[in-house]
Amino acid sequence: MPELPEVEVVRRGLERWVAGRTVAGVEVLHPRAVRRHPAGGADFAARLDGGTIGAAHRRGKYLWLPLEGQDLSVLGHLGMSGQLLVRPEEAPDEKHLRVRVRFGDREGTELRFVDQRTFGGLSLHESAAGSTDGLPDVIAHIARDPLDPLFDEDAYHLALRARRTTVKRALLDQSLISGVGNIYADEALWRARLHYERPTATLTRPRSAELLGHVRDVMNAALAAGGTSFDSLYVNVNGESGYFDRSLDAYGREDEPCRRCGTPMRRRPWMNRSSYFCPRCQRPPRDPS
């Protein structure tokens, strides 16, 4: 699933190519693409038609486009395979095209939501109370991400120590810190030399601050590379893939030598996923019994 860097790359593309344009027609080609819009596809299309798209925003792995002059935003979630693509109007339809948004201008491009596995989707939502940027009310509970200037480090460190959980679970808890998924959690933990099962209560303030710094570093590096693409399912709005997978130090490197000490990397099943780690650099916590 796309994580913060991949979604941020898409947000930047939407900001450049879609913000400020007025919608002149919407086609919903598959009902699952708007299943989170309870009133259905026809209502989604009708309410979006004629609206002017504002600046693109992101909270964690979610994107939203506020409609200017309305207390309403288009919320987008890419799921496992969703793509928001800006295409020439005359370009052939993608095989898994789910929603098409046309604009009333002469730029000659349209916005397409393409989703092979139909886990993602688009929906319209009212803004959360007190929101100044159109934050949809349904994602107001999601924490800010570590690249957000308003991310509260002190509150994060206190919450981390208070939780009876392990460090990787905490990194993936979107109510604590958003945007981090399995790939970048493994990368940050490798950089911090922390085992994924390390209890959060054992982390000192300097240690958790160090881990947070590594989370930011790996995400910034991934952003600079355009995100991580393992196949054709993740692309930016122009259909281009990211290249950060070539720089991964932990994720997907089972049996390959650790880039730090040379020990073969290991993979272990973890919460219906996999965790990749170095058994020498990231020693498991001692059994308290």
ZIVENMO-V438997 format. One line per field, one symbol per residue. ss: DSSP state (h for helix, s for strand, l for the rest). A space follows every 10 residues. Layout:
# ZIVENMO-V438997
ss->???
This chain:
# ZIVENMO-V438997
ss->lllhhhhhhh hhhhhhhlll lsssssssll hhhhllllll hhhhhhhhll lssssssssl lsssssslll lsssssslll lsssssssll llllllssss ssslllllss ssssslllll ssssssslll lllllshhhl llllslllll llhhhhhhhh hhlllshhhh hllllllsll lhhhhhhhhh hhllllllsh hhllhhhhhh hhhhhhhhhh hhhhllllll llllllllll lllhhhhlll llllllslll lllsssssss llssssssll lllllllll
